[in-house]
Amino acid sequence: MEPRNFNRSWDARCARAGVRKITVHDARRTCATLLVDLDVHPRVIMQVLRHAEVSVTMEIYSQASSDATRDALKRLGESLR
């Protein structure tokens, strides 16, 4: 599929669903981040996103959520006591 046609189709689907328009890349990043927050194994996330290397998945696409960051800092603080 030609990229411009794909993007038009994506935009139309966002409009039909009544959700804010985001880029396909943003949707992939959101998917990866949500799967990380659900403790899905990185290799599974890699397969979902169809990446050849797990490093691409984990370094570029997944981002730690604010809740995950707060939880990690809380656990760190508790371990230092």
Phi and psi in degrees as a GROMACS rama.xvg file:
@    title "Ramachandran Plot"
@    xaxis  label "Phi"
@    yaxis  label "Psi"
@TYPE xy
-68.3838  133.576  GLU-2
-53.7175  -40.3503  PRO-3
-64.57  -37.5865  ARG-4
-66.5694  -40.3344  ASN-5
-61.0466  -45.6379  PHE-6
-64.1184  -38.6532  ASN-7
-62.3475  -43.329  ARG-8
-63.4403  -42.5578  SER-9
-60.3492  -47.1822  TRP-10
-61.5419  -40.3537  ASP-11
-64.7417  -39.7851  ALA-12
-66.5149  -38.7061  ARG-13
-61.3351  -43.8282  CYS-14
-63.4671  -44.8915  ALA-15
-63.1685  -35.1788  ARG-16
-78.8729  -12.7807  ALA-17
73.1601  28.0365  GLY-18
-109.838  158.72  VAL-19
-61.4867  137.881  ARG-20
-70.9033  126.531  LYS-21
-129.369  165.329  ILE-22
-78.0152  160.803  THR-23
-60.762  -40.0675  VAL-24
-60.2926  -42.2776  HIS-25
-62.6788  -37.6771  ASP-26
-65.3045  -40.9872  ALA-27
-64.8365  -42.3487  ARG-28
-63.4843  -42.0919  ARG-29
-62.8211  -44.132  THR-30
-58.1693  -48.405  CYS-31
-61.8625  -44.1677  ALA-32
-63.5423  -43.2693  THR-33
-63.8139  -40.0874  LEU-34
-66.5963  -37.3669  LEU-35
-61.9337  -44.8715  VAL-36
-62.8377  -26.2834  ASP-37
-86.7683  6.96884  LEU-38
61.1819  32.9041  ASP-39
-73.5195  138.894  VAL-40
-59.6687  137.007  HIS-41
-53.1263  -35.0376  PRO-42
-65.8104  -35.3421  ARG-43
-67.9077  -44.1296  VAL-44
-60.0819  -41.9901  ILE-45
-56.9259  -41.95  MET-46
-69.7382  -39.2978  GLN-47
-60.5122  -43.6202  VAL-48
-84.0562  -4.9619  LEU-49
60.8061  44.1038  ARG-50
-91.1204  153.504  HIS-51
-84.554  -25.2666  ALA-52
-131.958  137.613  GLU-53
-65.6886  -29.0246  VAL-54
-61.8928  -37.0511  SER-55
-62.8096  -45.2924  VAL-56
-60.1731  -50.426  THR-57
-80.4609  -31.5829  MET-58
-88.4253  -32.3088  GLU-59
-101.97  -45.7175  ILE-60
-91.0209  -34.3542  TYR-61
-92.2845  141.581  SER-62
-131.331  140.786  GLN-63
-72.2709  132.083  ALA-64
-73.6035  165.014  SER-65
-61.4631  -40.1031  SER-66
-62.8078  -43.8551  ASP-67
-64.7925  -39.4971  ALA-68
-65.1789  -45.7832  THR-69
-60.1936  -43.4113  ARG-70
-62.1846  -43.4658  ASP-71
-63.2067  -42.8354  ALA-72
-66.9489  -36.8572  LEU-73
-63.3593  -46.0226  LYS-74
-63.8899  -37.8936  ARG-75
-62.9421  -46.461  LEU-76
-60.3087  -40.6996  GLY-77
-66.6123  -35.0274  GLU-78
-74.5974  -20.8493  SER-79
-85.1076  -10.382  LEU-80
